Amino acid sequence: MSEQPRNSRIVSAAEARHGNKPSKPGRSTGLGRIIIAVYGILSLSATVRALYQIFFRDFSEAPLAYSLSLLSGLVYILATFSLASAKPGAWKVSVGAVGFELLGVLVVGTLSFTHPELFGHDSVWSYFGKGYGYVPLVLPLVGLWWLYRNRGERQR
C-alpha cells in the first residue's frame, strides 16, 4: 500500500486552480528589484538635492530648475512605491509615473539645450540627466519596458 503525502489534497487543489502553470515572477523580483532600487536611490538623490537647493540656496537664482528638481524627486518617489506595490491599480500608477518621468526628461532635456536661459542651474532632468550619468533618460525606458513585459500583473 502506497502512502500519499499528507498535503496531497492541498497540492492537488493548487495545481488544479493554476492549471499546473509555473508561476511567473512578479514585477518586484529579479530585474524588477534592481529597477526599484535604482528608482529609490534616484528619488532620494533628487529630493535631497531639491530641498537643499530650495532651502539653502537663493531660490530666486533658478526657481524653475529647483522646482523641477523637486517635481522629479516626487515623481521618482511615486514610481518607486508603485513599482514595488502589488496592490490593484499599482501597475497603472507605475506606468503613469514612469511615463511622466520620460516626458519630463525629454522636454526639460530639450529645453535645456534650446533655451538654456530658462535654467539658472541644472535640474535632475537638464541635458537629459547629464549630471546623473543619463540615468534619468535611460531608467524610464527600462522601466516602461519592464512594466510592458509584466503587464499581466495589472489585473491583480
DRENSE-916321 format. One record per residue (C-alpha): residue number from 0; x, y, z. Coordinates in Angstrom, 3 decimals, always signed. Layout:
<pts>
[pt NUM; [X; Y; Z]]
...
</pts>
This chain:
<pts>
[pt 0; [+0.000; +0.000; +0.000]]
[pt 1; [+1.496; +3.340; -1.047]]
[pt 2; [+1.061; +6.275; +1.221]]
[pt 3; [+0.410; +9.685; -0.228]]
[pt 4; [+1.858; +12.747; +1.473]]
[pt 5; [-0.473; +14.401; +3.960]]
[pt 6; [-0.800; +17.594; +1.962]]
[pt 7; [-1.510; +15.948; -1.374]]
[pt 8; [-5.065; +17.308; -1.459]]
[pt 9; [-3.770; +20.812; -0.924]]
[pt 10; [-1.148; +20.415; -3.641]]
[pt 11; [-3.702; +18.873; -5.994]]
[pt 12; [-6.136; +21.718; -5.385]]
[pt 13; [-3.445; +24.319; -6.004]]
[pt 14; [-2.340; +22.612; -9.202]]
[pt 15; [-5.915; +22.368; -10.419]]
[pt 16; [-6.562; +26.009; -9.644]]
[pt 17; [-3.499; +27.220; -11.507]]
[pt 18; [-3.657; +24.615; -14.253]]
[pt 19; [-0.122; +23.393; -13.489]]
[pt 20; [+1.259; +26.636; -14.881]]
[pt 21; [+4.560; +27.693; -13.401]]
[pt 22; [+4.147; +30.957; -11.567]]
[pt 23; [+5.576; +33.947; -13.379]]
[pt 24; [+7.920; +36.070; -11.302]]
[pt 25; [+6.385; +39.380; -10.261]]
[pt 26; [+7.452; +42.921; -11.032]]
[pt 27; [+9.437; +43.112; -7.814]]
[pt 28; [+11.710; +40.121; -8.438]]
[pt 29; [+14.953; +39.845; -10.372]]
[pt 30; [+15.467; +42.810; -12.670]]
[pt 31; [+12.406; +44.445; -11.133]]
[pt 32; [+14.204; +44.675; -7.780]]
[pt 33; [+17.145; +46.395; -9.428]]
[pt 34; [+14.855; +48.877; -11.191]]
[pt 35; [+13.034; +49.606; -7.916]]
[pt 36; [+16.355; +50.046; -6.092]]
[pt 37; [+17.666; +52.480; -8.721]]
[pt 38; [+14.393; +54.414; -8.534]]
[pt 39; [+14.754; +54.525; -4.747]]
[pt 40; [+18.292; +55.871; -4.945]]
[pt 41; [+17.323; +58.404; -7.604]]
[pt 42; [+14.283; +59.534; -5.620]]
[pt 43; [+16.402; +60.117; -2.519]]
[pt 44; [+19.117; +61.881; -4.503]]
[pt 45; [+16.762; +64.154; -6.456]]
[pt 46; [+14.600; +65.051; -3.466]]
[pt 47; [+17.530; +65.842; -1.160]]
[pt 48; [+19.170; +67.906; -3.901]]
[pt 49; [+15.970; +69.867; -4.493]]
[pt 50; [+15.369; +70.512; -0.799]]
[pt 51; [+18.962; +71.677; -0.379]]
[pt 52; [+18.647; +73.988; -3.381]]
[pt 53; [+15.333; +75.426; -2.209]]
[pt 54; [+16.197; +75.926; +1.465]]
[pt 55; [+19.945; +76.628; +1.459]]
[pt 56; [+20.460; +78.490; -1.801]]
[pt 57; [+18.834; +81.592; -3.156]]
[pt 58; [+15.616; +80.227; -4.702]]
[pt 59; [+15.354; +83.288; -6.930]]
[pt 60; [+18.586; +82.264; -8.723]]
[pt 61; [+16.894; +79.350; -10.501]]
[pt 62; [+13.287; +78.837; -9.420]]
[pt 63; [+12.388; +76.737; -12.466]]
[pt 64; [+15.359; +74.394; -12.102]]
[pt 65; [+14.871; +73.974; -8.342]]
[pt 66; [+11.141; +73.360; -8.735]]
[pt 67; [+11.761; +70.823; -11.492]]
[pt 68; [+14.274; +69.032; -9.277]]
[pt 69; [+11.656; +68.766; -6.533]]
[pt 70; [+8.993; +67.627; -9.004]]
[pt 71; [+11.308; +64.957; -10.393]]
[pt 72; [+12.110; +63.756; -6.879]]
[pt 73; [+8.422; +63.424; -6.047]]
[pt 74; [+7.755; +61.552; -9.304]]
[pt 75; [+10.631; +59.181; -8.522]]
[pt 76; [+9.183; +58.542; -5.051]]
[pt 77; [+5.777; +57.750; -6.552]]
[pt 78; [+7.369; +55.473; -9.159]]
[pt 79; [+9.421; +53.654; -6.519]]
[pt 80; [+6.449; +52.853; -4.314]]
[pt 81; [+4.082; +51.991; -7.142]]
[pt 82; [+6.624; +49.702; -8.818]]
[pt 83; [+7.165; +47.878; -5.523]]
[pt 84; [+3.453; +47.565; -4.780]]
[pt 85; [+1.293; +44.576; -5.639]]
[pt 86; [-1.924; +46.446; -4.887]]
[pt 87; [-4.644; +46.728; -7.528]]
[pt 88; [-4.015; +49.773; -9.685]]
[pt 89; [-0.293; +49.983; -8.852]]
[pt 90; [+0.625; +48.928; -12.388]]
[pt 91; [-1.347; +51.841; -13.870]]
[pt 92; [+0.164; +54.306; -11.384]]
[pt 93; [+3.626; +52.981; -12.273]]
[pt 94; [+3.031; +53.450; -15.997]]
[pt 95; [+1.750; +56.979; -15.364]]
[pt 96; [+4.675; +57.960; -13.126]]
[pt 97; [+7.350; +56.436; -15.346]]
[pt 98; [+5.703; +57.861; -18.483]]
[pt 99; [+5.534; +61.319; -16.881]]
[pt 100; [+9.184; +60.984; -15.935]]
[pt 101; [+10.157; +60.126; -19.523]]
[pt 102; [+8.138; +63.055; -20.849]]
[pt 103; [+9.732; +65.367; -18.264]]
[pt 104; [+13.285; +64.364; -19.047]]
[pt 105; [+12.670; +64.682; -22.799]]
[pt 106; [+11.014; +68.113; -22.548]]
[pt 107; [+13.408; +69.567; -19.970]]
[pt 108; [+16.408; +67.970; -21.685]]
[pt 109; [+15.433; +69.539; -24.986]]
[pt 110; [+14.671; +72.941; -23.413]]
[pt 111; [+17.999; +72.963; -21.588]]
[pt 112; [+19.722; +72.828; -24.980]]
[pt 113; [+17.386; +75.138; -26.900]]
[pt 114; [+16.620; +77.670; -24.117]]
[pt 115; [+19.417; +77.474; -21.522]]
[pt 116; [+18.439; +80.922; -20.208]]
[pt 117; [+15.384; +79.318; -18.560]]
[pt 118; [+17.618; +77.391; -16.191]]
[pt 119; [+19.868; +79.301; -13.819]]
[pt 120; [+21.203; +75.963; -12.599]]
[pt 121; [+20.787; +72.405; -13.752]]
[pt 122; [+17.859; +70.283; -12.654]]
[pt 123; [+17.805; +66.499; -12.492]]
[pt 124; [+16.332; +66.363; -15.989]]
[pt 125; [+18.578; +69.078; -17.540]]
[pt 126; [+20.549; +67.951; -20.560]]
[pt 127; [+18.705; +64.602; -20.409]]
[pt 128; [+20.082; +63.833; -16.950]]
[pt 129; [+23.724; +64.537; -17.758]]
[pt 130; [+24.510; +65.355; -14.119]]
[pt 131; [+23.209; +61.935; -13.088]]
[pt 132; [+25.035; +59.921; -15.752]]
[pt 133; [+21.976; +59.966; -18.057]]
[pt 134; [+20.194; +57.590; -15.662]]
[pt 135; [+17.078; +59.839; -15.748]]
[pt 136; [+16.894; +59.253; -19.515]]
[pt 137; [+17.600; +55.511; -19.568]]
[pt 138; [+15.689; +54.477; -16.432]]
[pt 139; [+12.166; +55.322; -17.656]]
[pt 140; [+12.832; +53.472; -20.921]]
[pt 141; [+13.894; +50.382; -18.975]]
[pt 142; [+11.024; +50.901; -16.531]]
[pt 143; [+8.383; +51.130; -19.249]]
[pt 144; [+9.813; +48.065; -20.970]]
[pt 145; [+9.693; +46.167; -17.663]]
[pt 146; [+6.137; +47.275; -16.995]]
[pt 147; [+5.065; +46.276; -20.507]]
[pt 148; [+6.703; +42.897; -20.043]]
[pt 149; [+4.825; +42.434; -16.756]]
[pt 150; [+1.533; +43.943; -17.903]]
[pt 151; [-0.372; +40.800; -16.888]]
[pt 152; [+0.068; +41.856; -13.253]]
[pt 153; [-2.163; +44.877; -13.715]]
[pt 154; [-5.246; +42.768; -13.030]]
[pt 155; [-4.006; +41.820; -9.568]]
</pts>
